[in-house]
Amino acid sequence: MLIVAGGLFGQLGTSFIPEMKEGSIVPNIMRVPSISLDESIKIEHEAMKLAMEVPGVKLAVSSLGRGESPADPQGQNESTPIVSLKPRDEWPQGWTQDTIAEAIRDKLSVLPGIQLVMAQPISDRVDEMVTGVRADVAVKIFGADLDTLKTKAEDIARIAAQVPGARDIRIERISGQQYLNIDVDRNALARHGLNIADVNDMIETAIGGRIATEVFEGERRFGVQLRYPEMYRDNPEHIARLQLVSAEGARVPLGDVAHIAVEDGPYQISRDDAKRRIVVGVNVQDRDLGGFVAELQKAIAAQSPMPEGYFLQWGGQFQNMDRAMKHLMVIIPITVAAIFFLLFMLFKSLRMASLIMLVLPFASIGGVIALLISGEYLSVPASIGFIALWGIAVLNGVVLISYIRSLRDDGLSQLQAISQACQQRFRPVMMTATVAMLGLLPFFVRHRARL
């Protein structure tokens, strides 16, 4: 059985924590950065109407844009609606929360120009607070050139789409913001007897605004800013008609000495540790997190190697899992060594301490099989559960071995002492194991009910 369990252990996937069904769904909706507030609100109203049409949905409310708290820095092109679900007995026959989420995804896919990422309220916020990214796997690409970062992000998103289990692939938007660019021709300025300071002063006054005078109200005073009306300062043609006055008094339109155009540019430039980066977020469905990332890493290394000066970091829930597993790889050997030392101090025998420690792999057989049957992965809670299991197994081993040694001291043979100890200590051993199992039973039942 130990050999079989060892073979099955290699087939267990890894994850950070088991996915809990919270009873609510958060379809994160991202639009183009240059979208107007009115258009964004219109799309959000339409999205809520479509979500309410899905069977099993009780209520859909949304928050659009940035709130008063700086802890929620999303723009007017992003929204995080919360879709609350009806009680489970009111869902369509055979439907699960995943089925409802898939139906919402299909409904919202008709909205133009959006990126949609399905999540849950608590897990979504935890991912954002811990790693800064709302995704199971976040591939962070670091480098200097924004165009190169965008190209590599598109390549990685394409590769990730080919890996089984990938869902809700999202590339962080770093472009799409419109900029008014005024490229001044210095040679043309010189021909008209103008200098660059004249152009800068006029642009600052007409578009940015400049304090022209002050107004006093009692002891208070207010600056009066002078600039073009919005309908003129947002129009390149009107800006091109701005008149510059040369030293000789000649009037020169700004369009004659500068190229004026509205062009797309960076929407935001994100940094980690003062390094520019772009994030590709991927959710993982119907697959273990560790196996997915391992396959994706191999595919990226083979199909899209990083140029010199560019590198990847892996974030999201995978970052939490990787960090926790590394800590466990240190904690578990230390814990086992401490238990062995205490057993040696108790029995004053390396042989007895080693015998009890041999219980640990055998005690893990049932845990491995239970994870495989239940469809769960080797997560951080499961690893902690194995540590607790080993503690109970060692306790039961101490109870049994101590009684066997007591019987041996009373003159019984080894075989008789083992047989009698197993009969008389079966009840306390079973009581210890059963109490631990019953203590976790309410959590297990609640977890399976949510699934």
ABEGO torsion letter per residue (X at the ends): XAAAAAAAAAABBBBABBBBBAGBBBBBBBBBAABBAAAAAAAAAAAAAAAAABBGBABBBBBBEBBABAABBBBAABBBBBBBBBBAAABBBGBBAAAAAAAAAAAAAABBGBBBBBBBAAAAAAAAAAAGBBBABBBBBBEABAAAAAAAAAAAAAAAAABBGBBGBBBBBABGBBBBBBBBBAAAAAAAGBBAAAAAAAAAAAAAEBBABBBBBEABBBBBBBBBBAAAAABAAAAAABBBBBAAGBBBBAAAABBBBBBBBBABBBBBGGBBBBBBBBBBBGBBAAAAAAAAAAAAAAABBBBBGBBBBBBEAAAAAAAAAAAAAAAAAAAAAAAAAAAAAAAGBAAAAAAAAAAAAAAAAAAAAAAAAAGBBBBAAAAAAAAAAAAAAAAAAAAAAAAAAAAAAAGBBAAAAAAAAAAAAAAAAAAAAAAAAAAAAAAAAAAAAAX
